Amino acid sequence: MITILLFLVGSSTAAVLEHQLVWKESRMVQMIRNGEYPAYLEYRDRMVAARTSNLATVVQSATDYVYYEYMGNVTVGTPDQNFIVVLDTGSANLLIPGTNCTTYCENKRLFNEKESITYVATNKPWQIKYASGDAYGTLGIDTVKIGGSLETQLVIPNSYLGVADTVGSDFKWSPKEGVFGLAFTDLAVDNITPPLINAINQGLLDQPIFTTWFGQRGALGTSASGSFTYGGLDRTHCGPVIGYAPLTNARHFQFQATGFSLGSYQSTTTYEVITDTATSFLCGPQAAIDSLAKAAGATWDQTNQVYNIPCGTDAGPIKMKIGAFNYVIRANNYILQIDTNSCLFAAIPQSYAGFGPAWILGGPFMRQYCNVHDIGQKRVGFCLSLQ
């Protein structure tokens, strides 16, 4: 039996928290610039091909974290142990490396459950398969706080976390020290309650929503800004809500979109799509991405498996329709500068077997529009970014 301790939190009233993000250029872009990406693709494909099933373990779909750009500070335990994590709407588990983690955990802060007076062990194993390798360890329960020790924090007592004994190889070269999943319980490994859902269930937020704002990328070599607002709308960086899309699958933030077009290309197909805070590109079906790239004037780079595009190109906006409203992604958000004279068309093809989400609307869309993740009403709203 697992005993869950109850704690009175000093600020026990419902709240809204604006959580400032930390931006880092995606590892994918760094590897392309340095000529390392083809070797990574070969390694990733070998890892995926070698993946085997383990019937005793619940396994999450493979995720590749070379695409993320935004992270946030969180703490776990009492007293606080600080970690910088990927804030990921495409997954639902909190994962941090523990003191037993040695491979790929060099120079990382490790969670020491023995130093937390609020930690409760479950002795229950978990495993998640990523493109960069398996992560596994044991589940625990502790106080999780969104925000670092020196920031305003949302305190979430009695939250599940995965304490990793082994992590994927991406931890070695990535600045991240964990993954904070923001999706629904149905997506969580072992069907645990994710920390943010736990906060909502405890009535810690004014509203069961969070709003994401990604600032525009600056000049090459400069950083970008961003914030997540938990419990309310972001009225500083975001305009009024244009419209809401009902979720078609309340595991991810998944909904329908239609009418993808750019220049002379136009599609009338209705697709299942998701927004994803851990993906800095648009990802879609091969034929659709190829057609958009051609219309934009981009050319396929077989070596790096991406589309190159002249940096000064402006082929007009990528258009789509979500619900009753039309949305656009302008060229400054779908053209990604990686070097002085080199730019990428920020859309890549992904495998699509006719079920599940066919499109991932990552950074280009999420910089154009703030996303209101309405967990209570199972819908996503969109507001024009004011930046």
Wavefront OBJ file of the C-alpha trace (Angstrom):
o trace
v 0.000 0.000 0.000
v 1.254 3.497 -0.841
v 0.667 6.137 1.820
v 0.339 9.641 0.428
v 1.169 12.421 2.857
v -0.953 15.546 2.837
v 0.626 18.970 3.263
v -0.836 22.404 3.805
v 0.682 24.753 1.270
v 1.251 28.303 2.447
v -0.486 29.715 -0.612
v -3.406 27.332 -0.775
v -5.780 29.535 -2.775
v -6.224 29.013 -6.505
v -3.730 30.975 -8.546
v -2.377 31.980 -11.943
v 1.346 31.495 -12.532
v 3.342 33.014 -15.380
v 6.350 30.716 -15.866
v 9.241 32.261 -17.792
v 10.942 29.913 -20.247
v 14.577 29.295 -21.087
v 15.343 29.153 -24.825
v 18.097 27.036 -26.336
v 18.655 26.490 -30.038
v 17.468 23.019 -30.998
v 20.111 20.313 -31.073
v 18.962 19.387 -34.571
v 19.926 22.816 -35.920
v 23.261 22.691 -34.106
v 24.058 19.276 -35.587
v 23.120 20.391 -39.114
v 25.371 23.440 -38.784
v 28.246 21.290 -37.509
v 27.798 18.500 -40.069
v 26.823 15.965 -37.379
v 23.173 15.379 -38.235
v 23.597 12.554 -40.818
v 25.459 10.464 -38.219
v 22.707 11.155 -35.698
v 20.008 10.088 -38.178
v 21.863 6.817 -38.776
v 22.166 6.228 -35.026
v 18.505 7.086 -34.411
v 17.322 4.726 -37.139
v 19.414 1.904 -35.660
v 17.905 2.526 -32.229
v 14.356 2.494 -33.589
v 14.990 -0.690 -35.613
v 16.446 -2.446 -32.577
v 13.515 -1.551 -30.321
v 11.877 -4.631 -28.782
v 8.675 -5.077 -26.808
v 8.572 -5.788 -23.101
v 5.170 -7.124 -22.126
v 5.812 -6.387 -18.454
v 6.260 -2.675 -19.133
v 3.958 0.052 -20.352
v 5.716 1.863 -23.176
v 5.052 5.317 -24.576
v 5.371 6.139 -28.261
v 8.874 7.068 -29.325
v 9.719 10.751 -29.059
v 12.755 12.510 -30.506
v 13.907 15.421 -28.355
v 16.398 16.920 -30.828
v 13.684 19.332 -31.968
v 12.845 21.197 -28.759
v 13.919 24.807 -28.049
v 12.103 25.843 -24.857
v 12.611 24.665 -21.291
v 11.520 25.705 -17.806
v 12.735 25.392 -14.231
v 11.006 23.082 -11.759
v 11.853 21.749 -8.331
v 11.143 18.379 -6.746
v 11.207 17.426 -3.076
v 11.531 19.181 0.263
v 13.802 21.088 0.401
v 13.787 22.044 -3.283
v 15.991 20.162 -5.725
v 16.185 22.175 -8.961
v 15.996 20.876 -12.521
v 15.626 22.399 -15.982
v 13.138 20.395 -18.050
v 11.517 20.236 -21.455
v 7.887 21.339 -21.082
v 6.180 18.870 -23.387
v 2.510 18.842 -24.407
v 3.268 15.682 -26.401
v 3.859 13.515 -23.309
v 2.380 13.168 -19.836
v 5.073 11.980 -17.409
v 7.543 13.877 -15.260
v 10.975 12.273 -15.674
v 14.163 13.289 -13.853
v 17.446 11.389 -13.397
v 18.143 9.894 -9.976
v 21.380 9.226 -8.128
v 21.607 5.739 -9.679
v 21.884 7.257 -13.151
v 25.471 7.193 -14.409
v 25.349 6.708 -18.180
v 24.553 9.983 -20.030
v 23.918 11.756 -16.697
v 27.366 13.289 -16.357
v 27.264 16.952 -15.295
v 23.522 16.741 -14.597
v 21.795 17.504 -11.324
v 20.414 14.226 -9.964
v 17.389 13.765 -7.717
v 18.286 12.340 -4.315
v 15.109 10.976 -2.771
v 16.907 10.405 0.549
v 17.322 14.164 0.923
v 13.597 14.880 0.467
v 11.444 14.601 3.601
v 8.304 14.481 1.444
v 9.362 11.662 -0.886
v 7.268 8.473 -0.926
v 8.687 5.427 -2.702
v 6.388 3.123 -4.665
v 9.011 0.565 -5.810
v 7.048 0.384 -9.070
v 9.163 0.271 -12.245
v 8.467 2.307 -15.371
v 9.943 2.450 -18.867
v 9.641 4.884 -21.759
v 11.131 4.201 -25.201
v 12.592 7.237 -26.942
v 14.265 7.524 -30.326
v 17.554 8.083 -28.485
v 17.161 4.970 -26.317
v 15.168 3.655 -23.383
v 14.646 5.478 -20.113
v 13.616 3.508 -17.073
v 13.603 3.613 -13.296
v 11.061 3.678 -10.456
v 7.996 5.774 -9.732
v 7.907 8.005 -6.694
v 5.576 10.583 -5.140
v 6.766 13.980 -3.949
v 6.074 17.711 -3.936
v 6.643 19.181 -7.395
v 6.879 22.917 -7.978
v 6.635 24.623 -11.346
v 9.264 27.350 -11.246
v 12.768 27.347 -9.782
v 13.656 28.061 -6.163
v 14.292 31.739 -6.940
v 11.080 32.142 -8.982
v 7.404 32.360 -8.122
v 6.244 28.742 -7.886
v 3.114 26.652 -8.279
v 3.343 24.048 -5.514
v 1.795 20.660 -6.338
v 1.950 18.205 -3.409
v 1.673 14.428 -3.861
v 2.747 14.298 -7.499
v 4.051 11.265 -9.360
v 7.497 11.424 -10.910
v 9.672 8.934 -12.719
v 13.119 8.738 -11.105
v 15.364 7.482 -13.904
v 18.186 5.000 -13.427
v 18.833 5.040 -17.189
v 18.116 7.807 -19.705
v 18.392 8.181 -23.485
v 21.678 9.228 -25.058
v 20.253 12.682 -25.856
v 20.734 13.632 -22.187
v 24.491 13.640 -22.733
v 24.551 16.558 -25.155
v 21.274 18.228 -24.169
v 20.979 20.999 -21.557
v 17.797 19.407 -20.238
v 17.686 17.512 -16.960
v 14.261 16.016 -17.399
v 10.924 16.056 -19.205
v 7.742 17.578 -17.766
v 4.759 16.112 -19.611
v 1.697 18.363 -19.872
v -0.725 16.053 -21.692
v -3.574 13.979 -20.294
v -3.599 11.031 -17.915
v -4.603 8.658 -20.722
v -1.216 9.269 -22.362
v 0.791 8.743 -19.171
v 2.909 5.632 -18.724
v 1.337 3.445 -15.991
v -1.752 5.699 -16.116
v -0.410 7.895 -13.328
v -1.869 11.368 -12.801
v 0.490 13.942 -14.377
v 1.566 16.802 -12.076
v -0.435 19.497 -13.891
v -3.600 17.367 -13.888
v -2.906 16.777 -10.190
v -2.768 20.545 -9.629
v -6.125 20.958 -11.372
v -7.667 18.112 -9.363
v -6.482 19.805 -6.137
v -8.032 23.133 -7.169
v -4.678 24.919 -7.221
v -5.360 26.893 -10.420
v -7.945 29.609 -11.092
v -8.996 27.794 -14.261
v -8.105 24.339 -15.619
v -6.116 25.861 -18.499
v -2.610 26.903 -19.454
v -1.535 29.306 -22.193
v 1.707 29.022 -24.152
v 3.510 31.961 -25.726
v 6.670 31.548 -27.795
v 8.460 34.747 -28.731
v 9.862 35.383 -32.174
v 13.336 34.077 -32.897
v 15.829 36.938 -32.940
v 18.829 37.442 -35.180
v 21.220 34.540 -35.609
v 23.107 33.985 -32.359
v 20.512 35.642 -30.129
v 17.972 33.967 -27.863
v 14.185 34.018 -27.874
v 11.718 34.534 -25.042
v 8.586 32.726 -23.996
v 6.306 31.890 -21.106
v 3.605 29.470 -20.001
v 0.703 30.863 -17.996
v -0.879 28.213 -15.775
v -4.453 28.807 -14.631
v -5.364 31.662 -16.981
v -4.932 33.516 -20.246
v -1.760 35.416 -21.080
v -3.088 38.918 -21.661
v 0.383 40.462 -21.878
v 1.717 38.598 -24.906
v -1.477 37.294 -26.524
v -4.505 38.879 -28.171
v -8.122 37.770 -27.706
v -9.026 34.144 -28.337
v -9.888 33.771 -32.028
v -11.584 30.401 -31.675
v -11.490 27.027 -29.960
v -11.114 23.577 -31.505
v -12.641 20.610 -29.650
v -10.202 17.801 -28.988
v -10.785 14.668 -31.037
v -8.500 12.640 -28.792
v -7.988 13.752 -25.184
v -4.608 12.023 -24.860
v -2.699 14.641 -26.805
v -4.035 18.090 -27.587
v -5.398 16.698 -30.854
v -7.957 18.348 -33.139
v -8.815 18.695 -36.827
v -7.467 21.123 -39.408
v -8.086 21.426 -43.126
v -7.144 23.498 -46.173
v -3.345 23.540 -45.817
v -2.080 25.795 -48.602
v 0.830 27.940 -49.749
v 1.012 29.840 -53.005
v -0.184 27.597 -55.847
v -0.591 24.545 -53.575
v -3.879 23.904 -51.838
v -5.208 20.816 -50.102
v -8.820 20.157 -49.151
v -7.975 17.172 -46.932
v -9.048 17.256 -43.298
v -6.283 16.027 -40.993
v -5.912 15.074 -37.370
v -3.270 17.409 -35.908
v -1.619 18.139 -32.580
v 0.241 21.126 -31.233
v 3.523 20.238 -29.536
v 5.655 22.518 -27.391
v 8.687 20.198 -27.724
v 8.865 20.373 -31.545
v 10.427 23.379 -33.288
v 9.206 22.342 -36.779
v 5.981 21.614 -38.593
v 5.720 17.880 -39.249
v 3.256 16.445 -41.746
v 2.576 13.802 -44.405
v 5.308 13.422 -47.017
v 3.178 14.496 -50.004
v 1.805 17.573 -48.248
v 5.201 18.733 -46.953
v 6.781 18.154 -50.381
v 4.076 20.267 -52.015
v 4.377 23.096 -49.477
v 8.154 23.079 -49.847
v 7.927 23.233 -53.643
v 5.492 26.142 -53.431
v 7.853 27.938 -51.045
v 10.858 27.430 -53.336
v 12.667 25.018 -51.002
v 14.870 22.136 -52.153
v 15.381 18.750 -50.489
v 18.691 18.084 -48.742
v 19.066 14.303 -48.872
v 22.050 14.289 -46.533
v 20.302 16.050 -43.654
v 16.747 15.004 -44.564
v 15.490 18.615 -44.489
v 14.438 21.313 -46.943
v 16.834 24.204 -47.638
v 15.447 27.554 -48.705
v 17.040 30.905 -49.661
v 17.021 33.093 -46.567
v 15.327 36.075 -48.206
v 12.392 34.058 -49.559
v 8.818 35.144 -48.852
v 6.368 32.932 -50.727
v 3.479 34.209 -48.643
v 1.816 32.574 -45.642
v 1.048 28.923 -45.042
v -2.707 28.832 -44.554
v -5.018 26.400 -42.795
v -8.500 26.299 -41.334
v -9.260 25.143 -37.803
v -12.934 25.053 -36.969
v -14.623 28.113 -38.452
v -11.491 30.252 -38.531
v -8.584 30.726 -40.910
v -5.007 30.798 -39.610
v -1.712 31.690 -41.263
v 1.971 31.041 -40.593
v 4.085 33.825 -42.036
v 7.490 33.357 -43.653
v 9.419 34.763 -40.677
v 8.103 31.802 -38.683
v 8.512 29.016 -41.254
v 11.996 30.020 -42.450
v 14.680 29.123 -39.921
v 18.151 30.638 -40.228
v 20.914 28.224 -39.188
v 23.986 30.040 -40.493
v 24.923 33.361 -42.043
v 23.780 32.292 -45.519
v 21.824 29.113 -44.756
v 18.149 28.707 -43.957
v 15.729 25.804 -43.558
v 12.095 25.481 -44.509
v 10.851 24.586 -41.027
v 8.667 21.670 -42.084
v 9.704 18.033 -42.228
v 7.878 14.919 -43.433
v 6.811 12.295 -40.927
v 5.429 8.793 -41.307
v 1.643 8.642 -41.407
v -0.216 5.342 -41.444
v -3.738 6.769 -41.752
v -4.514 6.941 -38.038
v -3.443 9.217 -35.192
v -2.232 12.781 -35.793
v -0.977 13.380 -39.317
v 0.403 16.832 -38.507
v 2.391 18.290 -35.625
v 2.040 22.055 -35.409
v 5.260 22.922 -33.605
v 7.288 26.098 -33.292
v 6.306 27.928 -36.517
v 2.601 27.757 -35.619
v 3.107 28.275 -31.887
v 5.188 31.423 -32.444
v 2.440 32.810 -34.656
v -0.346 31.972 -32.196
v -0.543 31.589 -28.442
v -2.221 28.276 -27.597
v -4.807 28.020 -24.831
v -4.833 24.424 -23.581
v -8.250 24.085 -21.969
v -7.981 20.826 -20.043
v -11.353 21.270 -18.339
v -13.370 21.605 -21.538
v -11.018 19.452 -23.659
v -10.337 22.024 -26.341
v -7.524 24.232 -27.646
v -7.889 27.942 -28.334
v -5.696 30.204 -30.442
v -4.734 33.851 -29.959
v -2.524 35.960 -32.196
v 0.845 36.569 -30.584
v 1.219 40.289 -29.939
v 4.955 40.221 -30.610
l 1 2 3 4 5 6 7 8 9 10 11 12 13 14 15 16 17 18 19 20 21 22 23 24 25 26 27 28 29 30 31 32 33 34 35 36 37 38 39 40 41 42 43 44 45 46 47 48 49 50 51 52 53 54 55 56 57 58 59 60 61 62 63 64 65 66 67 68 69 70 71 72 73 74 75 76 77 78 79 80 81 82 83 84 85 86 87 88 89 90 91 92 93 94 95 96 97 98 99 100 101 102 103 104 105 106 107 108 109 110 111 112 113 114 115 116 117 118 119 120 121 122 123 124 125 126 127 128 129 130 131 132 133 134 135 136 137 138 139 140 141 142 143 144 145 146 147 148 149 150 151 152 153 154 155 156 157 158 159 160 161 162 163 164 165 166 167 168 169 170 171 172 173 174 175 176 177 178 179 180 181 182 183 184 185 186 187 188 189 190 191 192 193 194 195 196 197 198 199 200 201 202 203 204 205 206 207 208 209 210 211 212 213 214 215 216 217 218 219 220 221 222 223 224 225 226 227 228 229 230 231 232 233 234 235 236 237 238 239 240 241 242 243 244 245 246 247 248 249 250 251 252 253 254 255 256 257 258 259 260 261 262 263 264 265 266 267 268 269 270 271 272 273 274 275 276 277 278 279 280 281 282 283 284 285 286 287 288 289 290 291 292 293 294 295 296 297 298 299 300 301 302 303 304 305 306 307 308 309 310 311 312 313 314 315 316 317 318 319 320 321 322 323 324 325 326 327 328 329 330 331 332 333 334 335 336 337 338 339 340 341 342 343 344 345 346 347 348 349 350 351 352 353 354 355 356 357 358 359 360 361 362 363 364 365 366 367 368 369 370 371 372 373 374 375 376 377 378 379 380 381 382 383 384 385 386 387
